[in-house]
Amino acid sequence: MGEVVPFKRPKPSQLHKGNTLCRSNFHKWEVLKEKQFDVKQGKLITVYQCKRCGKIKSKAL
């Protein structure tokens, strides 16, 4: 009776952890260092990626 279950379904609170903030536009932005120049515009840009959900935004300097 004391079997160890190898797979246990995660709780909904664990599945959606951090996503509720991103849905309310409270992202946690980090700068991506590998993309710094936009060839089409010919300008330096800063590319941000959300640490929680992976959404990307860019800002021209």
C-alpha positions, 0 to 999 in steps of 0.5 A, spaced: 500 500 500 505 504 500 507 505 493 510 511 490 507 514 484 512 516 479 507 521 476 503 525 479 498 531 476 501 538 478 496 542 482 493 548 478 496 553 482 503 550 480 501 550 473 499 557 473 504 560 477 507 566 475 502 567 469 497 571 473 502 577 473 503 576 466 496 576 464 495 583 468 501 586 464 506 585 470 512 582 466 519 581 469 523 583 463 530 581 462 535 584 456 537 579 451 544 581 449 545 577 443 540 581 439 542 588 439 542 591 432 536 591 427 538 590 420 531 593 417 531 599 421 539 600 421 538 602 428 541 599 435 535 596 439 534 593 446 530 586 446 527 584 452 524 577 454 519 576 460 522 571 465 516 568 466 512 567 460 517 568 454 514 574 451 518 578 447 518 586 446 523 591 443 525 598 444 529 602 439 534 607 442 
